[in-house]
C-alpha cells in the first residue's frame, strides 16, 4: 500500500522513528485491536489506538453513557449521555481519524459470544470493570491463543500485565480465581481518580502498538503497578512456572469458558 500525502503528514512523527518507519506504520494500518469495555480504560486506549492509525478497532460494551462516566471516560461528552457507549466511541474515533474502521458490539461479553468476538483481532485490550469478565477474557484468549492486555484501576492505584501465548503467565496463573462476592469494594464505594484511566489505558495502548510493530519489551511475565499518590511505578516479576495453571498449564482443568456471577463494578473503572 502507498501512503497518501495526508497520511504521510498525519503519521510523520511515527515514520521518522527508526523503530516504526513507513513499514511499521503500514503494520499499524493493517493491524486490529478489540477493546472490551469502553469505559475508564477503554476510552483513552481507543483514542490513542485511533490516533496511531490502527486500521481496525473493535469496541464491545453493552452500556449507555452516564453522567458519572464523564469524569474519566474521555471518549464520551456531555451530549452523549444516554447514547450507547459503542456508538459514542465510534463517532469520536471517526472524527479523529478517517483511516480507522470501527466495529461496534453493543452486547454483554459472555461465554457464548466471546470466542466469536475475539477471533479476527490481532490483540485484545481488557478494559472491563469486574472480575468475572476479566477471568472470562483471560480464559478465552488463552484458549484462542490471542495476546491481550489486562488492567485495573481503583482509587489512586492501577496495574497491568500482558499475556502472549507461550511467552509467560496468564491472568489466572497470578490470581487463580475471582474473589468472593463483596470481598472487594465496588468503584461506586471506593472511587477512582479520573486520570488513572488515562495513565493505565495509555499503557495498554502502548502494549498493543508494540506487539503489532514487533518492537520493545512487553509486560509478559511482569505486573506493572502504579501508585499515583506516591508517584511510584513498580515492575513485579511474576512466577515463571505456569505448568500448574488451570487454563494455560500442561494439564488444564478448565476446558470450557465460565460465566462467573457478576457483581456491580467489582474492579473499578
C-alpha positions as CSV (number, residue, x, y, z in Angstrom):
1,X,0.0,0.0,0.0
2,X,1.2,3.5,-0.8
3,X,0.6,6.4,1.7
4,X,-1.4,9.4,0.7
5,X,0.1,12.8,1.2
6,X,-2.3,13.3,4.1
7,X,-1.2,10.0,5.7
8,X,2.5,10.9,5.4
9,X,1.8,14.1,7.3
10,X,-0.6,12.6,9.8
11,X,1.9,9.8,10.8
12,X,5.1,11.8,10.2
13,X,6.2,11.6,13.9
14,X,5.8,7.8,13.7
15,X,7.5,7.4,10.4
16,X,10.7,9.2,11.5
17,X,11.1,6.8,14.4
18,X,13.6,4.1,13.4
19,X,11.5,1.5,15.4
20,X,8.4,2.4,13.3
21,X,9.2,3.9,9.9
22,X,7.0,3.5,6.9
23,X,7.0,-0.3,7.2
24,X,5.9,-0.1,10.8
25,X,3.1,2.4,10.1
26,X,1.8,0.0,7.5
27,X,1.7,-2.7,10.1
28,X,-0.4,-0.4,12.3
29,X,-2.8,0.4,9.5
30,X,-3.1,-3.3,8.8
31,X,-3.5,-4.2,12.5
32,X,-6.6,-4.8,14.5
33,X,-7.4,-4.4,18.2
34,X,-10.5,-5.3,20.1
35,X,-11.3,-3.3,23.2
36,X,-13.7,-4.9,25.6
37,X,-15.2,-2.1,27.7
38,X,-15.5,1.5,26.5
39,X,-15.0,3.0,30.0
40,X,-12.2,4.5,32.0
41,X,-9.5,2.3,30.5
42,X,-11.1,1.6,27.1
43,X,-11.8,5.3,26.4
44,X,-8.2,6.5,26.3
45,X,-7.0,3.3,24.8
46,X,-9.4,3.6,21.9
47,X,-8.4,7.2,21.3
48,X,-4.7,6.6,21.2
49,X,-5.1,3.5,19.1
50,X,-7.1,5.5,16.6
51,X,-4.6,8.3,16.6
52,X,-1.8,5.8,16.0
53,X,-3.6,4.6,12.9
54,X,-4.6,1.1,14.0
55,X,-6.7,0.2,10.9
56,X,-9.5,-1.8,12.6
57,X,-10.7,-1.2,16.1
58,X,-13.5,-3.2,17.7
59,X,-15.4,-1.9,20.7
60,X,-17.6,-4.2,22.8
61,X,-19.8,-2.6,25.6
62,X,-23.4,-3.1,26.4
63,X,-23.9,0.1,28.5
64,X,-25.0,3.7,27.7
65,X,-23.1,6.8,28.6
66,X,-24.0,8.1,32.1
67,X,-23.1,11.5,33.5
68,X,-20.9,9.9,36.2
69,X,-18.8,8.3,33.4
70,X,-17.5,11.7,32.1
71,X,-15.1,12.3,35.0
72,X,-12.8,9.6,33.4
73,X,-14.2,8.2,30.2
74,X,-12.9,10.9,27.9
75,X,-14.1,9.4,24.6
76,X,-17.6,10.5,25.6
77,X,-19.0,14.0,26.0
78,X,-21.9,15.6,27.9
79,X,-24.2,15.4,24.8
80,X,-23.5,11.7,24.6
81,X,-25.3,10.9,27.9
82,X,-27.9,8.3,27.2
83,X,-26.2,7.2,24.0
84,X,-24.8,3.6,23.7
85,X,-21.1,3.8,24.6
86,X,-20.0,1.9,21.5
87,X,-21.8,4.5,19.2
88,X,-20.4,7.5,21.1
89,X,-16.9,5.9,20.9
90,X,-17.2,5.2,17.2
91,X,-18.3,8.8,16.5
92,X,-15.3,10.2,18.4
93,X,-12.9,7.9,16.6
94,X,-14.3,8.6,13.2
95,X,-13.9,12.4,13.8
96,X,-10.4,11.8,14.9
97,X,-9.1,9.6,12.1
98,X,-11.0,8.5,9.0
99,X,-8.4,5.8,8.3
100,X,-9.8,3.7,11.1
101,X,-12.6,1.2,10.6
102,X,-14.6,0.9,13.8
103,X,-16.6,-2.3,14.6
104,X,-19.2,-2.0,17.4
105,X,-20.6,-4.7,19.5
106,X,-23.3,-3.4,21.8
107,X,-23.6,-6.6,23.9
108,X,-22.5,-8.1,27.2
109,X,-19.5,-10.3,26.6
110,X,-20.2,-13.9,27.7
111,X,-19.0,-17.4,27.2
112,X,-21.5,-17.7,24.4
113,X,-20.1,-14.8,22.2
114,X,-16.5,-14.0,23.3
115,X,-14.7,-16.5,21.0
116,X,-16.6,-15.1,18.0
117,X,-15.7,-11.6,19.1
118,X,-12.0,-12.1,19.5
119,X,-11.3,-14.4,16.6
120,X,-10.5,-11.8,13.9
121,X,-8.4,-9.4,16.0
122,X,-4.6,-9.3,16.5
123,X,-4.7,-8.1,20.1
124,X,-7.3,-7.8,22.8
125,X,-7.5,-5.0,25.4
126,X,-9.3,-5.8,28.7
127,X,-11.0,-2.6,29.7
128,X,-13.6,-4.2,31.9
129,X,-14.6,-3.3,35.4
130,X,-15.4,-6.6,37.0
131,X,-13.6,-9.8,37.9
132,X,-15.9,-12.3,36.1
133,X,-15.3,-10.5,32.8
134,X,-11.5,-10.4,33.4
135,X,-11.3,-14.1,34.0
136,X,-13.6,-14.8,31.0
137,X,-11.4,-12.7,28.7
138,X,-8.2,-14.4,30.0
139,X,-9.5,-17.9,29.6
140,X,-10.9,-17.2,26.1
141,X,-7.7,-15.6,25.0
142,X,-5.6,-18.5,26.3
143,X,-7.9,-21.0,24.5
144,X,-7.9,-19.0,21.3
145,X,-4.1,-18.2,21.5
146,X,-4.8,-14.5,21.5
147,X,-2.5,-11.9,23.1
148,X,-4.2,-9.4,25.5
149,X,-3.5,-6.7,28.0
150,X,-5.1,-6.9,31.4
151,X,-5.5,-3.8,33.5
152,X,-7.4,-2.5,36.5
153,X,-7.7,0.8,38.4
154,X,-9.2,1.8,41.8
155,X,-8.8,4.9,43.9
156,X,-5.3,6.2,43.1
157,X,-3.8,2.9,42.0
158,X,-3.6,0.8,38.8
159,X,-2.0,-2.3,37.4
160,X,-1.5,-4.0,34.1
161,X,0.1,-7.1,32.6
162,X,0.3,-8.6,29.1
163,X,-0.3,-12.2,28.1
164,X,1.3,-13.6,24.9
165,X,0.7,-17.3,24.1
166,X,3.7,-19.3,25.1
167,X,5.7,-16.4,26.5
168,X,4.6,-16.1,30.1
169,X,1.9,-16.5,32.7
170,X,-1.7,-15.6,32.1
171,X,-4.0,-13.7,34.5
172,X,-5.3,-16.9,36.1
173,X,-1.7,-18.0,36.8
174,X,-1.4,-15.0,39.1
175,X,-4.9,-14.6,40.5
176,X,-6.3,-18.1,40.1
177,X,-10.0,-17.4,40.8
178,X,-12.3,-14.4,41.2
179,X,-12.5,-13.1,44.8
180,X,-15.6,-13.9,46.9
181,X,-18.6,-11.7,46.3
182,X,-18.4,-8.4,48.2
183,X,-14.7,-9.1,49.1
184,X,-13.6,-6.1,47.0
185,X,-15.3,-2.7,47.1
186,X,-17.1,-1.5,44.0
187,X,-15.9,1.6,42.2
188,X,-19.0,3.4,43.5
189,X,-17.9,2.6,47.0
190,X,-14.2,3.1,46.7
191,X,-14.0,5.8,43.9
192,X,-11.3,6.3,41.3
193,X,-9.4,9.4,40.3
194,X,-10.2,10.1,36.7
195,X,-6.7,10.4,35.3
196,X,-5.8,6.9,36.4
197,X,-7.7,5.7,33.4
198,X,-5.6,7.8,31.2
199,X,-2.3,6.6,32.7
200,X,-3.1,2.9,32.6
201,X,-5.3,2.8,29.5
202,X,-2.5,4.6,27.6
203,X,0.0,2.0,28.8
204,X,-2.4,-0.7,27.4
205,X,-2.3,1.0,24.1
206,X,1.5,1.1,24.2
207,X,1.5,-2.7,24.7
208,X,-0.8,-3.2,21.7
209,X,1.2,-0.9,19.5
210,X,4.5,-2.6,20.4
211,X,3.0,-6.0,19.8
212,X,1.8,-5.1,16.3
213,X,5.1,-3.4,15.5
214,X,7.1,-6.3,16.9
215,X,9.4,-3.9,18.9
216,X,10.4,-3.4,22.5
217,X,9.7,-5.5,25.6
218,X,6.1,-6.3,26.5
219,X,4.9,-6.8,30.1
220,X,4.9,-10.6,29.6
221,X,5.9,-12.2,32.9
222,X,5.5,-8.9,34.8
223,X,2.9,-7.0,36.6
224,X,3.3,-3.2,36.4
225,X,1.7,-1.3,39.3
226,X,1.3,2.4,39.7
227,X,0.6,4.4,42.9
228,X,-0.4,7.9,41.8
229,X,-0.2,9.4,45.3
230,X,3.4,8.3,45.8
231,X,4.2,8.6,42.0
232,X,5.6,5.1,42.2
233,X,5.8,2.6,39.4
234,X,6.8,-0.9,40.3
235,X,7.5,-3.8,37.9
236,X,6.9,-7.1,39.7
237,X,8.2,-10.3,38.2
238,X,5.5,-13.0,38.1
239,X,6.0,-16.7,38.7
240,X,7.6,-18.3,35.6
241,X,6.3,-21.8,36.2
242,X,2.9,-21.9,34.6
243,X,2.6,-25.7,34.3
244,X,0.1,-25.9,37.1
245,X,-2.3,-23.3,35.8
246,X,-5.8,-24.5,35.5
247,X,-6.2,-22.9,32.0
248,X,-2.7,-22.5,30.4
249,X,-0.9,-25.2,32.2
250,X,0.4,-28.6,30.9
251,X,-2.8,-30.4,32.1
252,X,-5.5,-27.7,32.2
253,X,-8.6,-28.5,34.2
254,X,-10.6,-25.6,32.8
255,X,-11.6,-26.6,29.3
256,X,-14.8,-24.6,28.9
257,X,-15.5,-21.0,29.4
258,X,-17.1,-20.0,32.7
259,X,-19.6,-17.2,33.3
260,X,-19.0,-16.3,36.9
261,X,-21.7,-14.4,38.9
262,X,-21.5,-10.7,38.0
263,X,-21.3,-8.1,40.7
264,X,-21.6,-4.4,40.0
265,X,-18.3,-2.8,39.1
266,X,-16.0,-5.1,41.0
267,X,-12.7,-4.0,39.8
268,X,-13.0,-0.2,39.4
269,X,-13.1,1.5,36.1
